[in-house]
Amino acid sequence: MKGKKLLATIAISAVLFSGCGLKSMQAVMKINDEVITQGQFDKLFDKQIDNFGFDKMGVDLKQNKSGLMYLMLKDRVINELIVKTLLEEEMTKRGIKVTNADVDNAVEEIINKVGSKEQLNLMLQRNGISSSRFKNELKEEVKMKKLALQLGDSSVSEAEAKKYYNDNIAKFKYPEKVRASHILVSANPVEIEEVITSDAKNKDLKPEEIKAKVNEEMNARKAKADKLYNEAKADVDNFAKLAKENSDDTTSAVQGGDLGFFAKEEMVPEFSKAAFSQRPNSISPVVKTQYGYHIILVTDRVEAGQIPFEKAKDDIIYSLTNEKQLVLLDNLIESLKKNAKIEYVNPEFDPKNIQKTMQQEVEDIKTQQTKPTK
């Protein structure tokens, strides 16, 4: 008996000390017969914080749970939980399922659109999206498309696509572009000075001595860039290898420095001026920008022009089809919400109460702004 009591005590302790396990299981809402817990809300809330990049901006929304931004995101997450639950119920009723083959086919479609599997992986890497997260989100998208197909006709005729093309012709014009690769030797005097002054051994340096050290480091980095330029100039075919091994732009370095096609306005002026003044397969002398020193290899060039309808047609049909499917899904969601039985077990999760708190917060901010200063 003592052994059983001990095991029970350990089990209870495990729940109590595993990150508030009991609290995460508490019901906050009931949507028809589906219970939504605090843990489900927290998981989605954290995901949204990550998606919006609040952490990267140094903003801790959870620190002030009566703050406007927190309440706005809370309201958004609650609505998302409601919509997701109602749609899941609807898809279960309709027998909609997504197989691994469905997801693989969707991945293949995307690979064909972006050009290659490597290009897709690079895009995911640049946006900080893992392969598993990408496939999970794609699975949800495939599910939505299957549901939309059951809701009504979302097909788009060539005549509709042509009309869209003619009505939005400006969208299909493009400026002159070049494709270039670069090697970056980062050199920002402000950042270099911060590194120097943060070093304890430099705490007694005079301003002129700090300035001299900054200049010395800038000169060293310029010398490194000049050396890389001479190496690249001697053998253009070696450029990608030099970029991979030396460029401080780590995102493009893995692609041998390739930046893809870009218009003049997409780069800082000094960089664009150098790139657009070069012929394909030529390397610029070292270019200085706010980011440091660049060695630029122009690999291709396209004149300004317009994408012909035949080339744009498939993308237009795909986009207009998506728009029609979204309208069908929006109409379904409104209908499901209207007929759903939603109970807010915890009143703090009732959108009406959240809206009241938000309104009060806005009034408080207005009062503070109009308060006379002493």
Secondary structure, DSSP 8 states (H G I E B T S, - for coil): -HHHHHHHHHHHHHHHTTTSHHHHTSEEEEETTEEEEHHHHHHHHHHHHHHHTTTTTT--GGG-TTSHHHHHHHHHHHHHHHHHHHHHHHHHHHT----HHHHHHHHHHHHHHHS-HHHHHHHHHHTT--HHHHHHHHHHHHHHHHHHHHHS-----HHHHHHHHHHTGGGGEE--EEEEEEEEEE--HHHHHHHHHHSGGGTT--HHHHHHHHHHHHHHHHHHHHHHHHHHHH-GGGHHHHHHHH-S-HHHHTTTTEEEEEEGGGS-HHHHHHHHTS-TTEE---EEETTEEEEEEEEEEE-SEE--HHHHHHHHHHHHHHHHHHHHHHHHHHHHHHH--EE-SSGGG-HHHHHHHHHHHHHHHHHHHHS---
